[in-house]
Amino acid sequence: MRIVIAGGHGQIALRLERLLAARGDEAVGIIRDPGQRDDLRAVDAEPVVLDLESATVEETAEVLRGADAVVFAAGAGPDSGTDRKDTVDRGAAVLFADAAERAGVRRYVVVSSMGADADHPGDEVFDAYLRAKGAADAYVRSRTALDWTILRPGMLTNDAGTGQVLLAASTGRGPVPRDDVAAAIMELLDTPAAAGLTLELISGNVPVMVAVKDIAGN
């Protein structure tokens, strides 16, 4: 499969790209900084330089054409202000969904955030982040031409993955290694029956593959 990932230099994205390439898939990572190309090549991913804050839908669709699935894993980052929460965490996600439709790519997996809600109250930057992610999720859910899955991990850690998770519509709060988030995304990409689901993910005691199969069968 050819999988295109927005936010291709992110910590989850790099892990996912490595997993995809290791099993023989073609992983393509969209990056804004040309200086990150070698980091993607190091995990056997193809880097594509494109700024999703300024690109048009058609420019983005050109990158997506021929893909079997796309993953939106981009984010403004923890040091960004409220403006970039809107332009990246919401705006770029909306652009990417529109571009996927334009390119005829149906499978669309979003890496969102636990607690994302377009109506989330509060004046802090993190509140703006949750509103932006919630608005983006709501937009993606409205796109009938997309077979979308929205994944909302708990507190992300750099601990080594265990391969054991809890995946459900509602899990409660908890941590989850980025390794296991990447593994879950790969399984979701392989599971068409997971389309139309918004899922939370934390560490648990069910193997990732089993957890995805179980939730897709419910």
Secondary structure, 3 states (H helix, E strand, C coil): CEEEEECCCCHHHHHHHHHHHHCCCEEEEEECCHHHHHHHHCCCCEEEECCCCCCCHHHHHHHHCCCCEEEECCCCCCCCCHHHHHHHHHHHHHHHHHHHHHHCCCEEEEECCCCCCCCCCCCCHHHHHHHHHHHHHHHHHCCCCCEEEEEEECEEECCCCCCEEEEECCCCCCEEEHHHHHHHHHHHHCCHHHCCEEEEEEECCEEHHHHHHHHHHC
